[in-house]
Amino acid sequence: MNIEALKNSKSIGAVSSLLIVGSIGYGAYFGYTTYQELQETKQALNLTIQTSQGIISTLEEKNQNLSDENENITSFLTVEQKKNIDLERQQERNDRKIDTLEKLTTLDPELLKKYSKVFFLSENYTPPKLRSVDNKFKIDLNKDIQVLREVEPFLDNLLKDADDDGVNLRVISSYRSFETQQSLKSTYLVSYGTGANQFSADQGYSEHQLGTTVDFGTPEVQGTYLSFEKTLGFDWLTRNAHRYGFVLSYPKGNSFYQYEPWHWRFVGTELATDLHDDDQYFYELDQRTIDKYLLEIFD
């Protein structure tokens, strides 16, 4: 090998060595910078994680506070709702008391008294307001037959429903004043003597003075006769009158007057229904029991 070739060979070797050293240095530098970037990225990621955890912790704390606040609000609302319910119930009780007081001040306490030889109505007693019975339901079209205003709708429904059932119930009489009853009783005494006491009340003891009592008849039986018992009208009343608040005052075996199938008294649907269902009649009950029904007499 000549000297020139040897020089070239050494030059190539030197260059190669330099290239190798440079490559290794560059690789080391690239690895180092990459490592540094990774470390920085890791630190940034850890910081982000820590920040996120802090935010999450803060949100969880806020959520817990909101939850606690919501529980407090719910508890408060529950207490307030209970208070409102209690107030509403108290208001209802007060309203019922007021309604009861109003009824007590407006209802006639005589309406459910046991007249007929027990209680007495003076000559000054007159029902506060009376209404005339519809002409089509009267026996005598020329006679003005009146009933207590509050009773009239019940009586009217009774008569209309009976008519719808093909039963021709008619009214013979209803309200009679103290003077009218006195005159009627005097007439009966002249005709029947003391026997009149078996079927006619003295003035002041007649249920008719209350304006709540009706004598029924039919086109076939146009007077207060025992034969009314055998009519479809009486049968219908026996089965249905309680639904309109009417009861038979003097059934068979009563201790006041003779049996009067035509004589029916309004006592309210509640009392009438209880009497019907228990197979009792009005005068069998004691007055204290009867008085409990007064508040609902027109309900």
Number of C-alpha atoms within 10 A of each C-alpha: 5 6 8 9 10 11 11 11 12 12 12 12 12 12 12 12 12 12 12 12 12 12 12 12 12 12 12 12 12 12 12 12 12 12 12 12 12 12 12 12 12 12 12 12 12 12 12 12 12 12 12 12 12 12 12 12 12 12 12 12 12 12 12 12 12 12 12 12 12 12 12 12 12 12 12 12 12 12 12 12 12 12 12 12 12 12 12 12 12 12 12 12 12 12 12 12 12 12 13 14 13 12 14 13 10 9 15 13 12 16 19 22 20 20 21 20 13 10 13 16 18 12 13 9 13 17 17 10 11 18 17 15 20 15 15 11 20 22 21 15 11 8 13 15 23 20 26 22 16 15 22 19 15 19 21 15 12 21 23 15 14 20 15 10 10 11 19 18 26 24 24 22 24 26 27 22 21 23 14 13 21 18 14 16 19 17 13 17 15 10 11 12 11 10 11 18 16 13 15 20 21 19 25 24 21 24 27 25 27 29 28 26 26 25 19 26 29 22 11 10 20 16 18 16 12 12 14 21 17 11 16 16 22 21 15 14 24 16 10 18 26 24 17 23 23 29 29 24 23 23 20 12 9 14 12 19 19 15 19 20 25 26 23 24 24 29 27 25 22 19 22 26 20 13 17 21 10 9 8 14 17 21 18 12 12 10 13 9 9 17 15 12 17 23 17 15 21 16 8
